Amino acid sequence: MAVYELMVQEKEITGKVNGMTPMQCEGNIEFQDVRFSYPTRKDTEILRGFSSKVSKGQTLALVGHSGCGKSTTISLVDRLYTATGGNIYLDGIEIRKLDISWLRRQIGYVGQEPVVFARSIRENIAYGIEVTEEQIIEAAKKANAHDFISALPDGYNTYVGERGSQLSGGQKQRIAIARALVRDPTILLLDEATSALDSEAEKVVQEAINEARKGRTTIVIAHRLSTIKDADIISVVDRGQILETGTHNELIAKKGAYYNYVEAQTLEGA
């Protein structure tokens, strides 16, 4: 698509400014019969009656094969797109009624490929907001990043290079987690945050994620069992719908789709 076409393209998200700005955010999220098709593929439904919910402080893990609609749910919560059917609620309010800037201030996001800018570590963590040095350091500690940052010759003033070229994958991911945490979000969205890491880096980043989840409503998308088994709720997604929901032990006992998913992963790791 040409640049001009992008500039004049009709925006899909409506009602995003001057919306409701509640005094506080508890973090209760509910999907009710959500349907969605991407604007460029309107004839292909990605979500087909997706229903799920996660309460304040809980972690919801979404598992399933690639392309089943997991990442799309996160994009809808963050209002990158608008559902074409059904509703998504935050604390009982339909999210299309919320001011989009207010909504995004409640959310911290960490994806598979961390975005790191050609700036210092300090500037990367505090990017886009004004925070104190103490807040930056506290966020780095929670992200399991303070020790490696402090060991660098220039500490928090270390220049990370283009796209973080001076850092390892695990270090970049922990800086991305610190950037999310310094904003003290109520909701944390984690999209395959450890999938691109080796086993050693994954362990360190997973420890950071476990710390980051405390007291926050979290939606995590992951393939690795180590990331999802301790979630309060695990939902298996298939072709845009929830196939089954429960805790790790409940779903293992059912010996259904999740059981088969875990068995296949165990065999792959054997």
Secondary structure, DSSP 4 states (H G I P E B T S, - for coil): --HHHHHHSPPS--S-SS-B--S-----EEEEEEEE--GGGTTS-SEEEEEEEE-TT-EEEEE-STTSSHHHHHHHHTTSS--SEEEEEETTEEGGGB-HHHHHHTEEEE-SS----SSBHHHHHTTTS---HHHHHHHHHHTT-HHHHHHSTTGGG-B--GGGTTS-HHHHHHHHHHHHHTT--SEEEEESTTTTS-HHHHHHHHHHHHHHHTTSEEEEE-SSHHHHTT-SEEEEEETTEEEEEE-HHHHHHHTSHHHHHHHHHHHHH-
